[in-house]
Amino acid sequence: MSYSQFHFRFNVPLLAFAGAVSFLAPWRASVGAAFLVILVIVVAFTTPWDNYAVAQGIWSFPGGRHAFRLWHLPVEEYCFFIIQSVEVLLLCHGLTGLAGFHQAFTPPLNSPGVITGLGVVAALWAFTGLRFGRRLPRRAQYLFHLLYWFGPVVAFQWVLAAPLLLANLSAIVPATAIVSLWLTLADLAAVRQGIWEFDETQILGVKWRNRLPVEEILFFFVSSLLVAQAYVMLAPAAAARIPAAP
């Protein structure tokens, strides 16, 4: 199975399902604009993270399974994180139509609580990098690379919009879970087919079905969560006109 065949076998069905669910909510230009902004952020954020990991050998893509590379990554890999994000966005949009989008007060960016929270997260991020960045066991490299890059963003989202995120967990949680669980199953098939592989010396060694590293499963949940929460934060103006559940 090639990387392109993997997409047709696993991502196209999920994309079709998510697209159908998305029509539970009305489509407006503002929703499309929010999608576009989030996808641009995803590409800008994930591209260096993924390329760095391949450059460090945390994971790799054997030849013969992809079309061509851009930088260190197969072009199909860029498609992967874009498609995954679209799947989450479509599900989130549809689920807000099903359950209703719940508005909640979020403090302004210049409020003392937000400024303090952002400062604490930034300080912890800097301290962690300086204290542990080059002192971790080699087996912790994938886990550290994942949490150090994505963890602060999750924390920033909650500092900025905790009430809004809590009010809309009925959309965030199912969208995150559906995409993450499906892609975990798909990833297991991809590893078995040799589409990508991991450096055994840079993972903890805890694997599902003796093949899929626990870090890889965690990646799908964390990255999907980020996108789901970004939708709730960036599309409230569009979704606010959807009747809220009583």
DODO-270835 format. One line per 3 residues: number of its first residue (from 1); their letters; for each residue x, y, z of N, C-alpha, C. Coordinates in Angstrom, 3 decimals. Layout:
NUM) A) X/Y/Z/X/Y/Z/X/Y/Z  ... $
# end
This chain:
1) MSY) 0.835/-1.198/0.000/0.000/0.000/0.000/0.872/1.251/0.000  0.630/2.143/-0.941/1.367/3.403/-0.988/0.722/4.414/-0.045  1.393/5.540/0.162/0.854/6.581/1.026/-0.442/7.141/0.422 $
4) SQF) -0.487/7.319/-0.891/-1.705/7.812/-1.539/-2.855/6.826/-1.374  -2.563/5.546/-1.517/-3.596/4.529/-1.321/-4.101/4.531/0.119  -3.202/4.796/1.049/-3.606/4.922/2.454/-4.659/6.010/2.617 $
7) HFR) -4.429/7.163/1.989/-5.402/8.255/2.085/-6.767/7.836/1.528  -6.769/7.193/0.370/-8.030/6.785/-0.238/-8.744/5.729/0.606  -7.972/4.873/1.252/-8.570/3.788/2.016/-9.083/4.260/3.370 $
10) FNV) -8.376/5.201/3.999/-8.728/5.557/5.371/-9.223/7.001/5.538  -8.615/7.945/4.853/-9.009/9.333/5.072/-10.223/9.755/4.257  -10.365/9.230/3.054/-11.524/9.613/2.232/-12.842/9.208/2.894 $
13) PLL) -12.977/7.986/3.439/-14.244/7.644/4.111/-14.550/8.538/5.310  -13.524/8.826/6.124/-13.757/9.694/7.279/-14.097/11.110/6.839  -13.439/11.571/5.784/-13.718/12.906/5.264/-15.160/12.991/4.760 $
16) AFA) -15.632/11.939/4.093/-17.011/11.919/3.602/-17.996/11.922/4.765  -17.705/11.126/5.789/-18.576/11.095/6.969/-18.623/12.459/7.652  -17.456/13.063/7.849/-17.397/14.375/8.499/-18.120/15.426/7.668 $
19) GAV) -17.976/15.337/6.353/-18.668/16.281/5.482/-20.169/16.171/5.615  -20.681/14.945/5.725/-22.126/14.749/5.899/-22.593/15.322/7.232  -21.812/15.088/8.284/-22.166/15.611/9.608/-22.167/17.141/9.604 $
22) SFL) -21.279/17.738/8.830/-21.153/19.199/8.838/-22.438/19.897/8.407  -23.284/19.210/7.641/-24.511/19.837/7.165/-25.616/19.852/8.222  -25.293/19.358/9.433/-26.210/19.541/10.547/-26.261/20.996/10.992 $
25) APW) -25.264/21.772/10.572/-25.216/23.206/10.880/-25.203/23.993/9.578  -25.774/25.184/9.573/-25.776/25.991/8.344/-24.382/26.467/7.983  -24.125/26.533/6.697/-22.844/27.022/6.203/-22.950/28.505/5.854 $
28) RAS) -21.989/29.271/6.337/-21.927/30.692/6.029/-20.493/31.032/5.647  -20.324/32.156/5.001/-18.986/32.561/4.565/-18.039/32.692/5.746  -18.564/33.132/6.875/-17.706/33.315/8.056/-17.163/31.982/8.561 $
31) VGA) -17.935/30.909/8.396/-17.457/29.581/8.791/-16.305/29.158/7.884  -16.478/29.357/6.579/-15.407/29.037/5.640/-14.149/29.834/5.915  -14.313/31.109/6.283/-13.153/31.943/6.598/-12.428/31.410/7.832 $
34) AFL) -13.196/30.976/8.836/-12.578/30.405/10.034/-11.813/29.132/9.691  -12.390/28.290/8.840/-11.699/27.079/8.385/-10.362/27.438/7.750  -10.382/28.410/6.858/-9.174/28.782/6.129/-8.091/29.299/7.067 $
37) VIL) -8.465/30.149/8.009/-7.496/30.686/8.963/-6.864/29.558/9.769  -7.694/28.643/10.253/-7.179/27.533/11.066/-6.253/26.646/10.248  -6.598/26.359/9.005/-5.752/25.501/8.172/-4.410/26.156/7.877 $
40) VIV) -4.406/27.459/7.660/-3.131/28.173/7.450/-2.261/28.052/8.694  -2.872/28.219/9.863/-2.124/28.089/11.116/-1.590/26.669/11.275  -2.415/25.674/10.971/-2.004/24.271/11.085/-0.782/23.987/10.219 $
43) VAF) -0.827/24.431/8.972/0.293/24.180/8.064/1.558/24.883/8.559  1.417/26.141/8.975/2.577/26.898/9.446/3.153/26.308/10.726  2.290/25.755/11.568/2.712/25.234/12.868/3.275/23.820/12.770 $
46) TTP) 2.637/22.978/11.966/2.996/21.567/11.913/4.168/21.288/10.986  4.329/22.083/9.934/5.393/21.829/8.960/6.779/21.778/9.606  7.201/22.785/10.383/8.533/22.682/10.994/8.625/21.557/12.020 $
49) WDN) 7.536/21.308/12.750/7.540/20.240/13.758/7.774/18.882/13.117  7.058/18.599/12.064/7.151/17.313/11.380/8.494/17.164/10.677  8.938/18.219/10.003/10.221/18.150/9.304/11.384/17.975/10.270 $
52) YAV) 11.324/18.643/11.412/12.391/18.503/12.401/12.467/17.066/12.916  11.305/16.468/13.159/11.290/15.101/13.663/11.925/14.136/12.668  11.631/14.323/11.390/12.232/13.456/10.370/13.730/13.710/10.277 $
55) AQG) 14.123/14.975/10.352/15.551/15.301/10.311/16.304/14.661/11.479  15.633/14.540/12.631/16.251/13.920/13.805/16.093/12.401/13.822  15.357/11.875/12.859/15.193/10.428/12.764/14.187/9.841/13.722 $
58) IWS) 13.334/10.673/14.344/12.325/10.141/15.262/11.368/9.236/14.503  10.958/9.665/13.326/10.251/8.791/12.400/10.763/9.039/10.998  10.451/8.132/10.095/10.977/8.231/8.735/9.984/7.613/7.758 $
61) FPG) 10.203/7.897/6.481/9.331/7.428/5.411/10.184/6.674/4.395  10.155/5.348/4.412/10.950/4.571/3.466/10.589/4.900/2.023  11.542/4.789/1.154/11.315/5.099/-0.250/10.360/4.123/-0.912 $
64) GRH) 9.775/4.581/-2.020/8.904/3.726/-2.804/7.455/3.740/-2.401  7.105/4.445/-1.316/5.717/4.471/-0.862/5.067/5.841/-1.042  5.804/6.812/-1.571/5.266/8.156/-1.727/5.708/8.740/-3.068 $
67) AFR) 5.078/9.850/-3.444/5.339/10.450/-4.754/6.672/11.194/-4.764  6.791/12.232/-3.960/8.031/13.001/-3.871/8.047/13.757/-2.553  9.178/14.339/-2.229/9.343/15.030/-0.953/9.435/16.535/-1.147 $
70) LWH) 8.884/17.241/-0.173/9.093/18.680/-0.025/9.821/18.877/1.291  11.069/19.312/1.214/11.949/19.369/2.384/12.192/17.937/2.825  11.872/17.557/4.051/12.115/16.178/4.488/10.883/15.289/4.362 $
73) LPV) 9.727/15.883/4.056/8.474/15.140/4.126/7.924/14.772/2.758  7.302/13.594/2.648/6.539/13.285/1.434/5.381/14.268/1.286  5.009/14.566/0.069/3.905/15.488/-0.151/2.621/14.944/0.475 $
76) EEY) 2.497/13.616/0.539/1.308/13.016/1.148/1.225/13.291/2.652  2.375/13.542/3.283/2.362/13.850/4.714/1.746/15.222/4.968  2.061/16.190/4.104/1.405/17.497/4.227/-0.101/17.339/4.047 $
79) CFF) -0.479/16.509/3.092/-1.909/16.252/2.879/-2.534/15.646/4.131  -1.775/14.797/4.814/-2.317/14.117/5.992/-2.751/15.119/7.044  -1.848/16.029/7.452/-2.264/16.892/8.558/-3.272/17.954/8.122 $
82) IIQ) -3.334/18.242/6.830/-4.396/19.132/6.355/-5.739/18.401/6.368  -5.748/17.160/5.853/-6.986/16.384/5.822/-7.489/16.116/7.232  -6.602/15.730/8.132/-6.996/15.495/9.526/-7.668/16.732/10.112 $
85) SVE) -7.099/17.897/9.856/-7.669/19.136/10.385/-9.044/19.416/9.790  -9.190/19.175/8.492/-10.485/19.387/7.849/-11.529/18.444/8.447  -11.138/17.200/8.696/-12.072/16.245/9.305/-12.572/16.739/10.660 $
88) VLL) -11.650/17.219/11.480/-12.029/17.735/12.802/-12.932/18.961/12.661  -12.576/19.864/11.771/-13.352/21.090/11.583/-14.775/20.782/11.117  -14.904/19.877/10.163/-16.234/19.524/9.662/-17.096/18.907/10.761 $
91) LCH) -16.504/18.014/11.539/-17.248/17.401/12.631/-17.645/18.427/13.678  -16.717/19.305/14.040/-17.021/20.347/15.028/-18.155/21.234/14.546  -18.099/21.619/13.283/-19.146/22.484/12.748/-20.506/21.791/12.810 $
94) GLT) -20.549/20.542/12.382/-21.812/19.818/12.411/-22.324/19.595/13.819  -21.430/19.272/14.740/-21.841/18.998/16.116/-22.332/20.246/16.833  -21.796/21.412/16.469/-22.336/22.640/17.059/-23.746/22.904/16.557 $
97) GLA) -24.051/22.419/15.366/-25.418/22.528/14.872/-26.346/21.568/15.577  -25.831/20.385/15.936/-26.644/19.374/16.601/-26.900/19.733/18.064  -25.853/20.138/18.754/-25.972/20.426/20.189/-26.196/21.904/20.479 $
100) GFH) -25.967/22.761/19.487/-26.054/24.196/19.712/-24.707/24.759/20.121  -24.407/25.925/19.607/-23.169/26.592/20.009/-23.470/27.446/21.232  -22.714/27.240/22.294/-22.975/27.911/23.557/-21.986/29.057/23.753 $
103) QAF) -22.492/30.248/23.738/-21.658/31.410/23.992/-21.280/31.456/25.471  -20.109/31.952/25.758/-19.659/32.108/27.142/-18.705/33.287/27.209  -18.751/33.989/28.316/-17.889/35.162/28.471/-16.430/34.746/28.476 $
106) TPP) -15.624/35.429/27.688/-14.173/35.246/27.726/-13.537/36.594/28.036  -12.615/36.636/28.974/-12.012/37.914/29.358/-11.187/38.488/28.214  -11.062/39.815/28.152/-10.247/40.434/27.095/-8.783/40.054/27.232 $
109) LNS) -8.065/40.160/26.126/-6.653/39.755/26.112/-5.805/40.559/27.081  -6.203/41.801/27.347/-5.387/42.643/28.222/-5.809/42.566/29.682  -6.676/41.614/30.024/-7.087/41.475/31.422/-5.945/40.880/32.235 $
112) PGV) -5.849/41.244/33.524/-4.740/40.736/34.354/-4.678/39.214/34.406  -5.846/38.557/34.480/-5.838/37.099/34.559/-5.253/36.447/33.323  -5.627/36.957/32.135/-5.118/36.404/30.892/-3.626/36.670/30.751 $
115) ITG) -3.200/37.878/31.040/-1.782/38.221/30.925/-0.950/37.365/31.876  -1.435/37.200/33.103/-0.716/36.377/34.074/-0.656/34.915/33.621  -1.796/34.400/33.154/-1.832/33.009/32.707/-0.898/32.748/31.547 $
118) LGV) -0.924/33.637/30.565/-0.027/33.476/29.421/1.436/33.560/29.848  1.713/34.469/30.783/3.090/34.602/31.272/3.568/33.358/31.995  2.684/32.758/32.794/3.046/31.539/33.525/3.323/30.397/32.553 $
121) VAA) 2.456/30.231/31.564/2.661/29.164/30.580/3.966/29.370/29.821  4.222/30.607/29.387/5.455/30.899/28.655/6.684/30.644/29.515  6.612/31.019/30.786/7.749/30.811/31.686/8.007/29.322/31.915 $
124) LWA) 6.936/28.559/32.111/7.096/27.114/32.293/7.655/26.457/31.044  7.202/26.918/29.879/7.700/26.380/28.609/9.197/26.651/28.468  9.613/27.879/28.753/11.031/28.227/28.638/11.867/27.447/29.650 $
127) FTG) 11.374/27.349/30.886/12.114/26.628/31.930/12.272/25.158/31.555  11.186/24.551/31.065/11.237/23.137/30.687/12.256/22.903/29.577  12.271/23.786/28.595/13.222/23.633/27.502/14.659/23.767/27.962 $
130) LRF) 14.914/24.754/28.794/16.285/24.974/29.273/16.728/23.884/30.244  15.787/23.413/31.058/16.135/22.445/32.098/16.233/21.021/31.573  15.346/20.666/30.651/15.262/19.262/30.240/15.542/19.019/28.758 $
133) GRR) 15.557/20.082/27.958/15.629/19.912/26.507/16.743/18.999/26.032  17.926/19.130/26.591/19.071/18.327/26.128/19.519/17.305/27.167  18.698/17.074/28.182/19.092/16.151/29.241/18.176/14.946/29.351 $
136) LPR) 17.188/14.875/28.501/16.256/13.766/28.573/16.870/12.494/28.008  16.447/11.343/28.496/16.874/10.087/27.876/16.466/10.052/26.413  17.246/9.389/25.609/16.935/9.338/24.184/15.554/8.749/23.927 $
139) RAQ) 15.126/7.821/24.754/13.827/7.181/24.561/12.655/8.146/24.763  12.905/9.286/25.352/11.829/10.249/25.597/11.745/11.317/24.515  12.524/11.184/23.446/12.594/12.252/22.449/11.271/12.500/21.748 $
142) YLF) 10.581/11.445/21.303/9.306/11.649/20.614/8.308/12.306/21.564  8.193/11.787/22.778/7.232/12.327/23.740/7.524/13.790/24.039  8.793/14.117/24.246/9.151/15.504/24.542/8.891/16.399/23.339 $
145) HLL) 9.255/15.917/22.164/9.043/16.704/20.943/7.560/17.001/20.750  6.704/16.061/21.081/5.256/16.247/20.944/4.725/17.223/21.990  4.998/16.950/23.261/4.401/17.744/24.325/4.993/19.145/24.418 $
148) YWF) 6.273/19.275/24.129/6.899/20.593/24.231/6.402/21.516/23.132  6.050/20.955/21.978/5.585/21.781/20.855/4.087/22.072/20.968  3.291/21.042/21.297/1.838/21.201/21.299/1.265/21.590/22.659 $
151) GPV) 1.924/21.158/23.736/1.393/21.402/25.071/1.126/22.866/25.396  2.082/23.769/25.133/1.828/25.177/25.443/0.650/25.765/24.683  0.414/25.290/23.463/-0.698/25.827/22.688/-2.028/25.424/23.316 $
154) VAF) -2.123/24.167/23.765/-3.333/23.730/24.471/-3.550/24.599/25.705  -2.470/24.845/26.452/-2.579/25.669/27.657/-2.984/27.094/27.321  -2.405/27.675/26.273/-2.772/29.029/25.853/-4.263/29.103/25.507 $
157) QWV) -4.759/28.095/24.817/-6.172/28.103/24.440/-7.071/28.150/25.675  -6.698/27.393/26.711/-7.524/27.372/27.913/-7.382/28.658/28.714  -6.215/29.254/28.701/-6.055/30.553/29.370/-6.935/31.603/28.691 $
160) LAA) -6.979/31.567/27.377/-7.698/32.585/26.606/-9.210/32.368/26.605  -9.661/31.121/26.634/-11.087/30.880/26.383/-11.632/29.695/27.159  -11.226/29.498/28.393/-11.695/28.343/29.166/-13.216/28.269/29.266 $
163) PLL) -13.925/29.353/29.591/-15.393/29.241/29.685/-16.033/28.827/28.361  -15.531/29.358/27.260/-16.086/29.025/25.943/-15.824/27.565/25.596  -14.623/27.085/25.896/-14.281/25.699/25.607/-15.099/24.741/26.467 $
166) LAN) -15.248/25.065/27.735/-16.046/24.220/28.622/-17.497/24.158/28.163  -18.017/25.275/27.717/-19.417/25.327/27.304/-19.681/24.517/26.036  -18.628/24.257/25.254/-18.804/23.571/23.974/-18.077/22.228/23.905 $
169) LSA) -17.889/21.610/25.064/-17.263/20.291/25.085/-18.093/19.254/24.339  -19.382/19.484/24.207/-20.239/18.534/23.490/-19.884/18.442/22.018  -19.190/19.431/21.487/-18.686/19.367/20.117/-17.209/18.993/20.097 $
172) IVP) -16.441/19.547/21.031/-14.993/19.335/21.049/-14.639/17.875/21.301  -15.255/17.279/22.308/-14.877/15.908/22.707/-15.221/14.875/21.642  -16.454/14.840/21.117/-16.749/13.826/20.088/-15.916/14.001/18.820 $
175) ATA) -15.726/15.242/18.369/-14.931/15.463/17.159/-13.505/14.971/17.350  -12.927/15.302/18.502/-11.565/14.858/18.802/-11.485/13.340/18.874  -12.437/12.731/19.564/-12.406/11.280/19.768/-12.604/10.515/18.461 $
178) IVS) -13.561/10.934/17.653/-13.849/10.213/16.404/-12.639/10.214/15.481  -12.065/11.395/15.257/-10.918/11.493/14.346/-9.709/10.760/14.918  -9.461/10.934/16.204/-8.275/10.324/16.810/-8.341/8.805/16.807 $
181) LWL) -9.498/8.260/17.163/-9.633/6.803/17.203/-9.536/6.192/15.805  -10.188/6.829/14.836/-10.126/6.314/13.467/-8.698/6.360/12.925  -8.021/7.468/13.136/-6.665/7.600/12.610/-5.674/6.717/13.358 $
184) TLA) -5.958/6.400/14.609/-5.121/5.440/15.325/-5.197/4.069/14.660  -6.400/3.639/14.323/-6.558/2.371/13.607/-5.875/2.423/12.242  -6.040/3.556/11.553/-5.411/3.709/10.241/-3.892/3.697/10.362 $
187) DLA) -3.384/4.337/11.397/-1.933/4.403/11.606/-1.352/3.016/11.833  -2.077/2.197/12.569/-1.610/0.832/12.797/-1.448/0.097/11.473  -2.410/0.276/10.570/-2.317/-0.352/9.246/-1.137/0.208/8.463 $
190) AVR) -0.909/1.517/8.558/0.194/2.140/7.825/1.546/1.629/8.313  1.681/1.459/9.626/2.939/0.935/10.179/3.151/-0.502/9.732  2.092/-1.278/9.728/2.215/-2.664/9.271/2.628/-2.728/7.806 $
193) QGI) 2.177/-1.769/7.020/2.501/-1.740/5.596/3.846/-1.072/5.327  4.470/-0.505/6.337/5.771/0.113/6.154/5.735/1.464/5.465  4.596/2.176/5.555/4.522/3.504/4.938/5.369/4.495/5.714 $
196) WEF) 5.366/4.361/7.041/6.316/5.105/7.881/6.740/4.211/9.031  7.834/4.591/9.662/8.377/3.792/10.745/9.038/4.699/11.774  9.294/4.157/12.955/9.806/4.940/14.070/11.166/4.415/14.514 $
199) DET) 11.979/5.325/15.014/13.273/4.945/15.577/13.030/4.354/16.963  13.316/3.079/17.127/13.036/2.394/18.384/13.802/2.989/19.554  14.901/3.681/19.280/15.692/4.258/20.374/15.149/5.602/20.840 $
202) QIL) 14.152/6.171/20.113/13.627/7.487/20.485/12.169/7.441/20.931  11.660/6.261/21.194/10.303/6.108/21.716/10.370/5.321/23.016  9.321/5.460/23.834/9.321/4.822/25.142/9.305/3.305/25.033 $
205) GVK) 8.751/2.788/23.961/8.683/1.343/23.784/7.341/0.756/24.178  6.422/1.600/24.666/5.068/1.145/24.975/4.254/1.223/23.687  3.761/0.091/23.222/3.107/0.037/21.915/1.758/-0.662/22.001 $
208) WRN) 0.827/-0.186/21.166/-0.458/-0.855/21.011/-0.301/-1.943/19.965  -0.709/-3.148/20.332/-0.588/-4.323/19.463/0.851/-4.542/19.002  1.776/-4.153/19.858/3.208/-4.353/19.628/3.754/-3.631/18.407 $
211) RLP) 3.015/-2.633/17.888/3.476/-1.930/16.696/3.376/-0.411/16.809  2.284/0.091/17.368/2.036/1.528/17.331/2.457/2.182/18.642  3.460/3.067/18.607/3.930/3.717/19.843/2.824/4.538/20.500 $
214) VEE) 2.813/4.543/21.819/1.808/5.301/22.552/1.916/6.788/22.234  3.131/7.263/21.914/3.302/8.668/21.557/2.531/9.018/20.294  2.465/8.074/19.373/1.759/8.313/18.117/0.255/8.436/18.356 $
217) ILF) -0.273/7.610/19.235/-1.689/7.702/19.586/-1.963/9.042/20.267  -1.085/9.427/21.189/-1.240/10.707/21.880/-1.199/11.864/20.893  -0.371/11.755/19.853/-0.295/12.814/18.846/-1.651/13.074/18.206 $
220) FFV) -2.353/12.010/17.823/-3.643/12.195/17.158/-4.644/12.890/18.069  -4.647/12.533/19.342/-5.582/13.159/20.269/-5.223/14.622/20.519  -3.950/14.910/20.731/-3.546/16.285/21.029/-3.752/17.191/19.820 $
223) SSL) -3.325/16.747/18.647/-3.450/17.592/17.455/-4.912/17.798/17.073  -5.744/16.769/17.208/-7.172/16.926/16.913/-7.833/17.850/17.921  -7.443/17.745/19.181/-7.982/18.623/20.218/-7.657/20.081/19.925 $
226) LVA) -6.435/20.345/19.511/-6.039/21.714/19.185/-6.923/22.313/18.097  -7.190/21.534/17.068/-7.997/22.028/15.950/-9.441/22.238/16.392  -9.986/21.285/17.157/-11.369/21.415/17.628/-11.531/22.659/18.493 $
229) QAY) -10.592/22.883/19.385/-10.671/24.052/20.253/-10.469/25.339/19.472  -9.623/25.299/18.461/-9.423/26.481/17.623/-10.718/26.837/16.893  -11.454/25.812/16.442/-12.729/26.103/15.769/-13.689/26.819/16.719 $
232) VML) -13.810/26.303/17.929/-14.719/26.906/18.902/-14.297/28.344/19.215  -13.008/28.585/19.244/-12.524/29.926/19.574/-12.647/30.914/18.422  -12.443/30.437/17.188/-12.356/31.356/16.054/-13.654/31.478/15.261 $
235) APA) -14.599/30.573/15.485/-15.829/30.640/14.701/-17.071/30.980/15.514  -16.961/31.587/16.685/-18.179/31.850/17.461/-19.120/32.822/16.787  -18.592/33.762/16.034/-19.464/34.737/15.371/-20.370/34.054/14.361 $
238) AAA) -19.817/33.033/13.683/-20.624/32.302/12.708/-21.594/31.360/13.407  -21.082/30.674/14.420/-21.892/29.648/15.076/-22.908/30.236/16.042  -22.724/31.480/16.447/-23.615/32.063/17.436/-25.053/32.158/16.908 $
241) RIP) -25.197/32.177/15.608/-26.532/32.280/15.027/-27.216/30.914/14.933  -26.482/29.875/15.319/-27.097/28.547/15.393/-27.854/28.476/16.715  -29.091/28.084/16.728/-29.856/28.049/17.993/-29.168/27.183/19.032 $
244) AAP) -29.013/27.709/20.211/-28.367/26.962/21.296/-29.328/25.944/21.879  -28.754/24.845/22.345/-29.575/23.833/22.972/-30.138/24.367/24.280  -31.340/24.019/24.659/-31.920/24.523/25.917/-31.191/23.962/27.112 $
# end
